[in-house]
Amino acid sequence: MKVVIVGGVAGGMSAATRLRRLNEDAQIVVFERGAHVSFANCGLPYYAGGVIGEREALLLQTPESLASRFELDVRVRTEVTSIDPDARTVTVRDLVTGVEAVETYDELVLSPGASPIVPDLPGVDRALVLRDVEDVDRLVAALDSTARSAVIVGAGFIGIELAENLRRRDLDVTVVELADQVLAPLDPEMAAPVADELRSNGVRIELGTQVTSIGADDVTLADGRVLPADVVVMAIGVRPESALAVAAGIETGPRGGIAVDETMRTSAEHVYAVGDAVEKLDAISGQPGLVPLANPANRQGRLVADVISGLPVRPRPVVGTAIVGVFSLMAAAVGWNEKRLHAAGRPYRAIHTHPQSHAGYYPGAQGMSLKLLVDPDTDAILGAQGVGGDGVDKRIDVIATAMVGGIAASELADLELAYAPQFGSAKDPVNMLGYIADNLRVGTAATIQWHELDAAGAVLVDVRTPSEFAAGSIPGAVNIELDALRSRAAELPGGEIVVTCQVGQRGHTAARILRQLGRDVRNLDGGYRTWLAGRAHADLLV
């Protein structure tokens, strides 16, 4: 059997090495258009910033090492220019010599990846992108000259990582983002602390605008302002490299990625596709979508090798788990966010908490903000987000695991998670999300969201201490401390009541007291802290 793989890195090389482990006698040929077939593309921003000191650390395998260990025929700087599915051949061009040749295959795996989106702007030829080692070489060369300022176009994961790393090199950094917030996978109130962290570390943020032209050492924004920019990096997203498949008559999906079934087969017989170029089945909607992440690409590479080898496979839809470091913060997400659920008209419940990374009495606990999105009918977990210091990653990973395992939101309360005071709490933050989800499910709690408060028309009662209230409160709130609420409940006017505290926990107790006194009451989800983050987002736009 001869297997040809187009493209290396995550998907292609996972397929190639797994195939060899399963088929010692197979002929496996990998064609890679770039100079490097196996490199740590997620480490590129950190090499640019000097965190990763040696360029060689990015190079995981070479054609020589792959030939020695796995007996793979890896040909770099070789581009596949066309596919003939009927003849089972590909035409390849050596990019060094220009010589073309035709290669046969029994099975073909496409792993061309995704390419950075570069808009057609005046002067855009000066802009850099960050996809591979050659790109980071160009960026480092630009930074090692006389560069003092940088503009990064796009506030997604790559843009934010670059902003942090260019600040490490002491550049003046501005991030320009067309949307009204940074990090689109997060909801606004969760993204606001990330924006604060960027600004507190000297990164300038320009939201709701775009670069319209690029000059020799500056950029011009849509409102006419000119920003200094010795270096310009485009980080506004990627699009699947599906042109080769389209030219061969292979079907693509609604988002422009290569269409595959659950075993990664394309519409052409004996042709498979994996990685960022393909449309993956979304676990929430059940529909195909684009999820350009390393973990699904590696998983698909392994899966397609098993399919070709005749092994049984367990196809899984993707939940889209992702994380990014932002100076001293982590920001992570899985599944859908509230904006996407609302836009799709899908019902949901939102839950906000603000726990500590471990037991508060043990030194060094760091705060975090968690958000869980739940289907109100089925109790299924639809998504989660986390922003904060230590411990955000493991909480999102637990929730992502629960989603894949079909664990309901209220069942998070029952998870037995590792506990010692320096690592967590007896009631882990994940357990606490489950307790709240269960309260909402059975009706012992009712909540209102920070962005619904103005339209509620209810009496707002803040049950924090007078000193907390004096330090900052929601306009129009009445302060009655929780411990005095029973004795002062008669002071409250008729009608609906919304109770609030700092993070929602005391508000829940207050709501239970008032509910059992016959009052119509809801708790402000996530309390004053969530409301403040939501308002911070609005203030940032202003």
C-alpha positions in Angstrom: 0.0 0.0 0.0 1.2 3.5 -0.9 -0.1 6.4 1.0 0.6 10.0 -0.1 0.1 12.8 2.5 -0.1 16.4 1.4 1.1 18.7 4.2 2.8 17.9 7.5 2.7 19.5 11.0 -0.1 18.3 13.2 -2.6 16.5 11.1 -0.3 15.2 8.3 2.5 14.0 10.6 0.2 12.4 13.1 -1.3 10.4 10.2 2.1 9.5 8.8 3.7 8.3 12.1 0.5 6.5 13.2 0.4 4.7 9.8 3.9 3.6 10.2 3.3 2.2 13.6 0.4 0.2 12.2 1.8 -0.7 8.8 5.5 -1.5 8.7 5.4 -2.5 5.0 3.4 0.6 3.7 5.1 3.1 1.5 4.4 6.5 3.0 5.3 9.7 1.2 4.8 13.2 2.7 4.9 16.3 0.5 5.4 19.6 2.4 5.3 22.9 0.5 7.3 24.7 3.3 10.9 24.1 4.5 9.8 22.4 7.7 7.5 19.4 8.0 7.2 19.2 11.8 7.4 22.3 14.0 5.8 23.9 17.0 3.6 26.5 15.4 1.9 27.3 18.7 5.4 28.3 20.0 6.1 30.9 17.2 4.9 34.0 19.1 7.0 33.0 22.1 10.1 32.6 20.0 9.4 36.0 18.6 9.2 37.4 22.1 12.4 35.7 23.3 10.6 33.3 25.8 11.8 30.4 23.6 15.4 31.3 23.2 16.5 28.8 20.5 15.0 28.5 17.1 15.9 24.8 16.9 13.5 24.2 19.8 10.6 24.8 17.4 11.8 22.1 15.0 10.4 18.9 16.3 11.4 16.5 13.5 13.3 16.8 10.2 13.0 14.7 7.0 16.2 12.9 8.1 14.9 12.1 11.6 11.6 10.9 10.3 13.3 8.7 7.7 15.5 7.2 10.4 12.9 6.5 13.0 9.7 5.9 10.9 11.1 5.2 7.4 9.0 8.0 6.0 9.8 9.6 2.6 9.4 13.3 3.5 9.9 15.8 0.7 10.0 19.5 1.8 9.8 22.5 -0.5 7.6 20.3 -2.7 4.1 21.4 -3.7 1.3 19.3 -4.8 -0.3 21.3 -7.7 -3.1 19.0 -8.7 -4.9 15.8 -7.9 -6.5 13.3 -10.3 -8.8 11.1 -8.2 -9.7 8.8 -11.1 -6.1 8.0 -12.0 -5.1 8.1 -8.3 -2.2 10.4 -9.0 -0.9 13.8 -7.8 1.3 16.2 -9.7 4.1 17.7 -7.6 6.5 20.5 -8.2 10.0 20.8 -6.6 10.0 24.4 -5.5 13.8 24.6 -5.6 14.4 23.2 -9.1 10.9 23.8 -10.7 10.8 20.2 -11.9 7.3 18.6 -12.0 6.5 14.9 -11.6 3.5 12.6 -11.3 3.2 10.5 -8.2 0.7 7.6 -7.8 -1.1 6.7 -4.6 -3.4 4.0 -3.2 -4.7 6.3 -0.5 -4.4 10.1 -0.3 -4.5 12.2 2.8 -4.9 16.0 2.5 -3.6 18.1 5.3 -2.9 21.5 3.7 -3.9 23.5 6.8 -5.2 27.0 6.8 -3.7 30.3 5.6 -3.8 33.7 7.3 -6.4 36.1 6.0 -4.7 39.2 4.6 -7.1 42.0 3.4 -6.5 43.9 0.2 -5.3 47.2 1.6 -2.9 49.9 0.3 0.6 49.0 1.6 -0.4 45.6 2.8 2.7 44.0 1.2 4.6 45.3 4.3 2.4 43.4 6.7 3.7 40.2 8.2 1.8 37.0 9.1 2.6 34.2 11.5 1.9 30.7 10.2 5.3 28.9 9.9 9.0 29.1 10.8 9.8 31.2 7.7 7.1 33.7 8.9 8.6 34.0 12.4 12.1 34.4 10.9 10.8 37.4 9.0 9.2 38.8 12.1 12.3 38.4 14.2 14.4 40.0 11.5 12.0 43.0 11.5 12.1 43.2 15.3 15.9 42.9 15.4 16.3 46.0 13.3 15.3 49.5 14.6 11.7 48.6 15.3 10.2 50.6 18.2 6.4 50.3 17.5 4.1 47.5 16.3 0.5 47.4 15.2 -1.2 44.0 15.4 -4.4 43.7 13.4 -6.8 41.3 15.2 -7.4 40.6 18.9 -7.8 36.8 18.7 -5.5 34.2 20.3 -2.6 34.9 18.0 -2.9 38.6 18.1 -3.0 38.6 21.9 0.0 36.3 22.2 1.9 38.5 19.8 0.9 41.7 21.8 2.3 40.1 25.0 5.5 39.0 23.4 6.2 42.2 21.5 5.8 44.1 24.8 8.4 41.7 26.2 10.7 43.1 23.6 9.8 46.6 24.8 8.0 47.7 21.7 5.1 50.1 21.8 2.2 47.8 20.8 -1.3 48.6 19.6 -3.9 46.0 18.9 -6.6 47.0 16.3 -9.8 45.0 16.4 -12.9 45.5 14.3 -15.2 43.8 16.9 -16.2 45.6 20.1 -14.1 43.3 22.3 -10.9 41.3 22.4 -11.0 37.5 22.2 -14.2 36.7 20.3 -14.7 33.3 21.9 -15.4 35.0 25.3 -18.5 37.0 26.2 -18.0 40.8 26.8 -18.0 40.6 30.6 -15.4 37.8 30.5 -13.2 39.6 27.9 -13.2 42.9 29.9 -10.5 41.7 32.4 -8.4 40.5 29.5 -8.5 44.0 28.0 -7.7 45.5 31.4 -4.7 43.2 31.7 -3.4 44.2 28.2 -3.8 47.9 29.0 -2.1 47.6 32.4 0.9 46.1 30.6 1.2 48.9 28.2 -0.8 47.5 25.2 -3.0 50.0 23.5 -6.4 48.6 22.3 -8.4 50.1 19.5 -11.8 48.4 19.3 -14.6 48.9 16.7 -12.3 50.1 14.0 -9.9 48.8 11.3 -6.8 49.6 9.5 -7.5 51.1 6.1 -4.0 51.6 4.8 -0.4 50.8 5.7 2.4 53.4 5.3 6.1 53.1 5.4 6.2 53.4 9.2 2.6 53.8 10.2 -1.0 52.7 9.7 -4.2 54.7 9.1 -7.4 53.8 10.9 -11.0 54.1 9.5 -11.5 57.3 11.5 -8.4 58.9 9.9 -6.1 58.6 12.9 -2.5 57.6 12.1 -0.6 55.2 14.4 3.1 54.6 14.4 3.9 51.1 13.2 7.5 50.0 12.4 6.1 46.5 12.3 2.6 45.4 11.2 1.2 41.9 11.8 -2.0 40.6 10.3 -3.7 38.3 12.8 -7.4 38.6 11.9 -8.0 34.9 11.3 -7.3 32.0 8.9 -9.2 30.4 6.0 -9.0 26.7 5.0 -6.5 25.8 2.2 -9.1 24.0 0.1 -8.2 25.2 -3.4 -6.3 22.0 -4.3 -9.3 19.9 -3.3 -11.8 22.2 -5.1 -9.7 22.0 -8.3 -9.9 18.2 -8.1 -13.7 18.3 -7.8 -13.8 17.4 -4.2 -16.8 18.8 -2.3 -16.4 21.6 0.3 -18.8 22.5 3.1 -20.8 25.7 3.8 -17.8 27.4 5.5 -15.4 26.7 2.6 -13.6 23.8 4.3 -13.2 20.4 2.7 -16.3 18.3 3.5 -15.5 14.9 5.2 -17.6 12.2 6.8 -17.0 11.0 10.3 -14.1 8.8 9.1 -12.5 11.7 7.3 -13.4 10.5 3.8 -13.9 13.2 1.2 -16.4 13.0 -1.7 -13.5 11.5 -3.8 -12.9 7.8 -3.4 -9.6 6.9 -1.6 -9.1 10.6 -0.6 -9.2 11.7 3.0 -8.7 15.1 4.6 -7.7 16.2 8.1 -6.8 19.3 10.1 -7.5 23.0 9.7 -8.6 22.5 6.1 -11.6 20.4 6.9 -15.0 21.2 8.3 -15.5 19.4 11.6 -18.7 18.4 13.3 -19.6 20.8 16.1 -20.7 19.0 19.3 -23.3 21.7 20.2 -25.1 22.2 16.8 -24.3 18.9 15.1 -23.4 20.9 12.1 -20.1 21.3 10.3 -17.8 24.2 11.2 -14.3 25.4 11.1 -12.2 24.7 14.3 -8.5 25.5 13.5 -6.9 24.0 16.6 -4.0 21.6 17.1 -5.7 19.0 19.2 -8.5 18.1 16.7 -5.9 18.1 13.9 -3.7 15.6 15.8 -6.8 13.5 16.7 -8.0 13.4 13.1 -4.5 12.4 11.8 -4.5 9.4 14.1 -8.1 8.6 13.2 -7.5 8.6 9.5 -4.5 6.3 9.9 -6.7 3.9 11.8 -9.4 4.0 9.1 -6.8 3.4 6.3 -5.4 0.5 8.3 -8.9 -1.1 8.8 -9.1 -0.5 12.6 -12.4 0.4 14.3 -12.6 4.1 15.1 -14.5 6.4 17.5 -15.3 9.6 15.7 -16.1 12.5 18.0 -17.5 16.0 17.3 -15.4 18.9 18.5 -16.1 21.1 21.5 -13.4 23.7 20.6 -11.4 23.8 23.8 -8.8 26.7 23.7 -6.7 28.7 26.1 -4.4 31.7 25.8 -2.0 33.4 28.2 -2.3 37.1 28.7 0.6 38.3 30.9 -0.5 37.2 34.4 -3.9 35.9 33.3 -5.2 32.8 31.5 -8.3 33.0 29.3 -9.9 29.8 28.2 -13.1 28.7 26.6 -15.0 25.5 25.4 -18.2 25.1 23.5 -20.4 28.0 22.5 -20.5 31.4 24.2 -23.6 33.4 25.1 -23.4 35.6 22.0 -23.5 32.6 19.7 -26.3 30.9 21.6 -28.4 34.1 21.5 -27.7 34.7 17.8 -28.8 31.1 17.1 -32.0 31.6 19.1 -31.1 28.7 21.3 -32.3 28.8 24.9 -29.7 28.8 27.6 -28.9 29.6 31.2 -25.8 31.5 32.2 -24.0 31.0 35.5 -21.2 33.2 36.7 -18.9 32.5 39.7 -15.7 34.2 41.0 -13.9 31.5 43.0 -10.3 31.2 44.3 -7.8 28.9 42.6 -7.4 27.0 45.9 -8.5 27.3 49.5 -8.5 30.9 50.6 -6.8 30.2 53.9 -3.8 28.7 52.1 -1.3 31.4 50.9 -1.2 32.3 47.3 -4.8 31.8 46.2 -5.6 33.6 43.0 -9.0 34.8 41.8 -10.7 33.7 38.7 -14.0 34.2 36.9 -16.0 31.2 35.5 -19.0 31.2 33.2 -21.1 28.1 32.5 -23.8 28.0 29.8 -26.5 25.3 30.2 -29.4 24.1 28.2 -32.5 24.8 30.4 -34.4 21.9 29.1 -31.9 19.1 29.1 -29.3 20.4 31.6 -26.6 19.8 29.0 -23.5 21.9 29.2 -23.3 24.2 26.1 -20.1 26.0 26.9 -17.8 27.5 29.5 -15.3 30.3 29.8 -12.7 31.1 32.4 -10.4 34.1 33.1 -8.0 34.5 35.9 -4.7 33.2 37.4 -3.7 29.7 38.3 -6.3 27.0 38.0 -8.4 28.3 35.1 -6.9 25.7 32.7 -7.8 22.7 34.8 -11.4 23.9 35.5 -12.0 24.4 31.7 -10.4 21.0 31.0 -12.7 19.3 33.5 -15.8 20.9 32.0 -14.6 20.0 28.5 -14.2 16.4 29.6 -17.6 16.5 31.1 -19.1 17.7 27.8 -17.5 14.9 25.9 -18.6 12.4 28.5 -22.2 13.6 28.4 -22.2 14.7 32.1 -25.0 17.2 32.8 -24.4 20.6 34.3 -26.0 19.7 37.7 -23.9 16.5 37.8 -20.7 18.6 38.0 -21.6 18.9 41.7 -21.0 15.1 42.0 -17.5 15.0 40.5 -14.8 13.9 42.9 -11.9 16.2 42.2 -8.4 16.2 43.8 -8.3 18.4 46.9 -5.7 19.7 49.2 -5.6 23.3 50.3 -2.8 24.3 48.0 -4.5 22.8 44.9 -8.2 23.4 45.3 -11.1 23.6 47.7 -13.3 21.0 49.3 -16.0 22.3 47.1 -14.1 22.8 43.9 -15.1 25.7 41.6 -16.4 23.1 39.2 -18.5 21.6 41.9 -19.9 25.0 42.8 -21.0 25.5 39.2 -22.8 22.2 39.5 -24.5 23.3 42.7 -25.8 26.5 41.1 -26.9 24.6 38.0 -28.8 22.2 40.1 -30.5 25.0 42.1 -31.7 26.5 38.9 -32.8 23.2 37.5 -35.0 22.3 40.4 -36.2 25.8 41.0 -34.7 26.7 44.4 -33.0 29.6 42.7 -33.8 32.2 40.0 -31.3 34.6 38.6 -31.0 37.6 36.4 -28.1 38.5 34.2 -26.0 41.7 34.4 -27.2 43.0 31.0 -30.9 42.4 31.9 -30.8 44.5 35.1 -31.7 47.9 33.6 -34.8 46.5 31.9 -36.0 44.5 34.9 -37.7 47.4 36.7 -37.3 45.7 40.1 -36.2 46.9 43.5 -32.4 46.3 43.8 -31.2 45.2 47.2 -27.5 45.0 47.9 -26.9 42.7 50.8 -23.2 43.4 51.3 -21.8 45.2 54.3 -22.1 49.0 54.4 -18.3 49.4 53.9 -18.5 47.2 50.7 -21.5 49.1 49.5 -19.7 52.4 50.0 -16.7 51.3 48.1 -18.8 50.8 44.9 -22.4 49.8 44.1 -24.9 49.5 41.3 -26.8 52.8 40.9 -30.2 52.7 42.5 -29.4 49.8 44.9 -30.6 49.8 48.5 -28.2 48.5 51.0 -29.5 46.0 53.6 -26.8 43.8 55.0 -27.6 40.1 54.7 -27.5 39.5 58.5 -30.1 42.2 59.0 -32.4 41.1 56.1 -34.9 39.1 58.0 -35.5 41.8 60.6 -35.7 44.5 57.9 -37.6 42.7 55.2 -40.8 44.6 56.0 -39.1 47.8 54.8 -38.9 46.6 51.2 -41.6 47.9 48.8 -43.9 45.5 47.0 -43.2 44.1 43.6 -40.2 42.1 42.2 -36.9 42.2 44.1 -33.4 41.6 42.7 -30.8 40.9 45.3 -27.0 41.3 44.7 -23.8 40.9 46.6 -20.2 40.8 45.6 -20.1 37.5 43.6 -23.6 36.0 44.1 -23.2 33.6 47.0 -24.7 35.9 49.7 -27.3 37.0 47.2 -28.4 33.4 46.9 -28.9 33.2 50.7 -30.8 36.5 50.6 -33.0 35.3 47.8 -33.9 32.1 49.7 -34.9 34.2 52.8 -37.1 36.5 50.8 -38.6 33.7 48.7 -39.7 31.9 51.8 -41.2 35.2 53.1 -43.4 35.2 50.0 -41.5 37.7 47.9 -40.9 37.5 44.1 -37.1 37.6 44.0 -34.2 36.9 41.7 -30.4 36.9 42.4 -28.1 38.9 40.2 -25.9 36.1 38.7 -22.3 36.6 39.6 -23.1 39.7 41.7 -21.5 43.1 41.6 -18.3 41.8 40.2 -19.9 40.4 37.0 -22.0 43.6 36.6 -18.8 45.7 37.0 -17.0 43.6 34.3 -19.9 44.1 32.0 -20.0 47.8 32.6 -16.2 47.9 32.1 -16.7 46.5 28.6 -19.2 49.3 27.8 -16.9 51.9 29.2 -14.0 50.6 27.1 -16.1 51.1 24.0 -16.9 54.7 25.0 
